[in-house]
């Protein structure tokens, strides 16, 4: 990411003229690649956060005597909805594969 910023700055600083088509194309490609990398990191982080959330929901069930009944019920409902969502995704993939 820093390399892209430095490359863009060098391209602009080296000449006070307008960027050529090739330079613009290069900058656009670098920014596109940077965007793809950031999206991949975002998806990775979201997946990690999702897994942690589910882990903590199950921890609440494990120690349910320490929590209010309504909170435990909310956690059970969230786990149930999450599992249903995962099953729906698998069914959709199976239908598309056939």
Residue pairs with C-beta under 8 A, 6 or more apart in sequence:
1 34
1 37
1 38
4 30
4 31
4 33
4 34
7 26
7 27
7 30
8 27
8 30
11 19
11 23
11 26
11 27
12 19
19 27
54 79
54 82
57 75
57 78
57 79
57 82
58 79
60 67
60 71
60 72
60 75
61 72
61 75
61 76
61 79
64 72
